[in-house]
């Protein structure tokens, strides 16, 4: 089944404890992206990747890191989480095309993160 | 100013009616426009995409784009209770995407 998977789905942690949220897609998509969703603010793009070893900042990259060493995986790293990073996180991927801006994004199931 | 603005709703319509959802965006060079549907506790899923001025129809859904006025709309004909969800407007701009905060639609049986 074609899908985007995220792990863990739920995570409660404490301020300053490094964590990684994994994202994997099995559709051979080149474009992958991370979003956070907060009430009243909608989805905001954190980082995106056009392909392996090619990443760039989205709208709200502060406090996050990403890497793209393999085409299928795009982990999100919080080196020192803070309470303002409590949010619902979505990973998404898009197929290759003329431009990534024109392609539908397929979203993972989401990861609900709470930082105490 | 937000990149993409939507009325948060809720928008309530009776079953069988037309639901009209609107979205405005701020960047004139935006390239692509999407409507996603998000059920409570679930991830967004694509409903429609539109790239040029005018209307695009797909079943009960019609997307309308007016680049001069910088607005996008989604019409849902013959609304069903199963259409009750939050509808997210998204704008693509050179590999980045900007989402509105969503309009909650309630379709009453």
HADDOCK unambig.tbl for C-alpha pairs under 7 A between the chains (distance, minus, plus):
assign (segid A and resid 40 and name CA) (segid B and resid 101 and name CA) 5.65 0.50 0.50
assign (segid A and resid 41 and name CA) (segid B and resid 101 and name CA) 5.20 0.50 0.50
assign (segid A and resid 42 and name CA) (segid B and resid 99 and name CA) 6.21 0.50 0.50
assign (segid A and resid 42 and name CA) (segid B and resid 100 and name CA) 5.62 0.50 0.50
assign (segid A and resid 42 and name CA) (segid B and resid 101 and name CA) 3.67 0.50 0.50
assign (segid A and resid 42 and name CA) (segid B and resid 102 and name CA) 6.55 0.50 0.50
assign (segid A and resid 43 and name CA) (segid B and resid 99 and name CA) 5.52 0.50 0.50
assign (segid A and resid 43 and name CA) (segid B and resid 101 and name CA) 6.90 0.50 0.50
assign (segid A and resid 44 and name CA) (segid B and resid 98 and name CA) 6.68 0.50 0.50
assign (segid A and resid 44 and name CA) (segid B and resid 99 and name CA) 6.70 0.50 0.50
assign (segid A and resid 45 and name CA) (segid B and resid 97 and name CA) 6.77 0.50 0.50
assign (segid A and resid 58 and name CA) (segid B and resid 96 and name CA) 6.59 0.50 0.50
assign (segid A and resid 100 and name CA) (segid B and resid 95 and name CA) 5.38 0.50 0.50
assign (segid A and resid 101 and name CA) (segid B and resid 31 and name CA) 6.96 0.50 0.50
assign (segid A and resid 101 and name CA) (segid B and resid 32 and name CA) 6.34 0.50 0.50
assign (segid A and resid 101 and name CA) (segid B and resid 92 and name CA) 4.86 0.50 0.50
assign (segid A and resid 101 and name CA) (segid B and resid 93 and name CA) 5.99 0.50 0.50
assign (segid A and resid 101 and name CA) (segid B and resid 94 and name CA) 5.81 0.50 0.50
assign (segid A and resid 101 and name CA) (segid B and resid 95 and name CA) 4.79 0.50 0.50
assign (segid A and resid 101 and name CA) (segid B and resid 96 and name CA) 6.75 0.50 0.50
assign (segid A and resid 102 and name CA) (segid B and resid 32 and name CA) 5.64 0.50 0.50
assign (segid A and resid 102 and name CA) (segid B and resid 92 and name CA) 6.96 0.50 0.50
assign (segid A and resid 104 and name CA) (segid B and resid 46 and name CA) 6.84 0.50 0.50
assign (segid A and resid 107 and name CA) (segid B and resid 43 and name CA) 6.15 0.50 0.50
assign (segid A and resid 107 and name CA) (segid B and resid 44 and name CA) 6.45 0.50 0.50
assign (segid A and resid 108 and name CA) (segid B and resid 43 and name CA) 6.65 0.50 0.50
assign (segid A and resid 109 and name CA) (segid B and resid 42 and name CA) 6.56 0.50 0.50
assign (segid A and resid 109 and name CA) (segid B and resid 43 and name CA) 5.47 0.50 0.50
assign (segid A and resid 110 and name CA) (segid B and resid 43 and name CA) 6.58 0.50 0.50
